[in-house]
Amino acid sequence: MAKVAWKAGTMLAPLPPALISCGTLQKPNAMTAAWSGIICTEPTLVYVSIRPSRFSNELIRKSGEFVINVPTVEMAKAVDFCGVKSGRDIDKFKQTGLIAAKSSVVSAPQVEQSPISLECKVKEIKSFGTHDMFLAEVVAVDIDEKYLDKSSALRLDKAGLLAYAHGFYYALGRKIGKFGWSVEKKSTKRKRAARAQTKGIPNKKVKYGK
């Protein structure tokens, strides 16, 4: 297999086009950010990188709080709208039909339609060329209960999550395995299959790679 060398660029994809909500419940704002992710597990640290010119940058600097909302395919049009319009000029929640809901810890609102919302408090701001990186601690996670099964396990495979890659939006595909499945013991696989059969879940074997 031959590869072609390109100049350095932001080619890490797909990524979640996260809706970053900020401001207040009375005056909410949201922007779309592909440059967001996880920094650390303990403490739970995440980041979002926002251009200094963006209205959300100003709001988050003032409040020190924001919420990362994971979007679904049904939210795709609103996600795109929030990425190209400015909250300085319009109420993006009103324009898109997004609903600003009260967060459990921070004053910044969360997006009600999002299956998962991570409430964040800024710990540090670093400027890197075109973007400012807001390093933040996750102080609460809000989950839509309709994606919890009877054992309270999270079933995000049923949410229809949205992905972003190089200027285009995509629907995430089917689940093909879980963490550690490549080294899973046969006895563990048999137990998992038995549990699935008890719950009436088809035991579909997925062939991955060669």
Disulfide bonds with the S-S distance in Angstrom:
none
